[in-house]
């Protein structure tokens, strides 16, 4: 079996449903040979291991450049929509609204392209394990007009979607949220021109820079929803300016393939019958492997040096953000990521953090997303680990 594929063992005909009675969540990490390659997914479906009608979210890492012109994200999302439509009994366009599709471009360095697939069904019975387990909730914002991207409208819409996704997951306490994945839009030259022709002023005319503004505003929306930042402190001027304002649990990826935000909330709840748990930490900088080692030890009782086999067996995935520190330094030493005119800084950061995390857990199919504006402290970023219970 491909080590990048994590198998489920509980299959029935019950489709994904409302989580009010408790959830049973499974997560599959499935390798791919390209952004449209769903053969691994189809094999699990054909084997009766994965019921596609229960899929509620897909987080993909594709081998594009992760920049404005990365169409591997749109290609992957389209492939998933066409794959899911017949199983869900709807059109491909409707499938995109029923399942949260988050495609993050860029697998630089040792990172391996893959999909992380979340399924959900009602818990069959009251859990007897006596502890909180993994739950998942999703939501979508409305579409944004170009001049709203990177501004308070995006902050507030994202905050509302996070609260809706928490309710969908059955999470009442924000402390039980461990990771919020957001996919957000960016500005293209056509969108910029549209705003200008209407007399509106976009947050920037630089399409690459717009990705940072969109990620930053969305992350601050997460922070507001989770009570990490007072909403009264948030306004247009703090986005990409006041780095003290951030979320320790937000992960935001910008893309050309959508017009509004897609939100996936991952956390824990007592009513879950899942065999999975999730916990999070924050890397203080791009080389902070120690925080990930502490996370594995404190949350799951695993030592990265002595329990490598157990980590290999139990780890479903690490979800992480990566960023080139905006002050141009890592632990006092100068880095050149922000000055490289050939390779964007987000690509450097993904490769660096991907290598650090892979060295800790011995896996390369890790979800590492670049651009961590207001996602963790400046130069660092949130990390969440999903593991099977012993």
Number of C-alpha atoms within 10 A of each C-alpha: 6 9 13 23 20 21 17 17 8 11 10 11 9 12 17 19 15 15 22 14 15 24 31 25 25 26 27 22 25 23 24 20 14 16 26 17 15 19 13 19 22 15 12 19 13 11 9 15 18 25 22 23 21 22 23 23 23 21 22 26 30 30 21 19 20 28 22 20 14 19 19 23 28 20 17 24 24 20 16 22 23 16 17 22 19 14 13 19 11 15 13 19 12 14 22 18 13 20 24 26 27 30 26 31 30 27 27 23 16 17 25 22 26 28 29 24 21 21 24 28 25 20 18 12 13 14 18 10 12 11 13 19 25 30 34 31 26 27 24 23 20 13 16 18 17 23 20 19 29 27 22 19 19 29 29 21 21 31 24 19 25 30 23 21 23 29 19 20 28 24 26 12 13 14 11 21 24 22 27 28 24 28 27 29 25 28 30 19 10 11 17 20 17 17 16 15 10 8 9 15 16 22 19 16 16 13 18 17 15 22 27 22 24 30 33 33 32 37 34 32 30 36 28 26 24 24 13 17 18 13 16 7 9 21 14 15 10 17 25 18 12 12 17 12 25 25 29 25 28 31 35 31 29 31 26 18 21 16 19 20 26 27 32 30 29 26 27 26 23 20 26 32 26 25 17 23 23 26 22 24 23 22 24 19 22 24 18 16 17 11 17 23 18 16 20 23 14 12 15 20 12 17 18 19 11 9 14 15 12 13 22 14 14 17 18 27 23 22 21 30 31 32 28 30 24 15 12 15 16 17 12 8 7 11 14 11 20 17 11 10 8 6 12 17 21 23 24 21 26 29 20 20 29 29 21 17 25 17 13 18 23 14 22 22 26 28 28 27 30 30 29 31 37 34 31 29 22 21 28 28 32 25 28 25 22 20 24 19 13 10
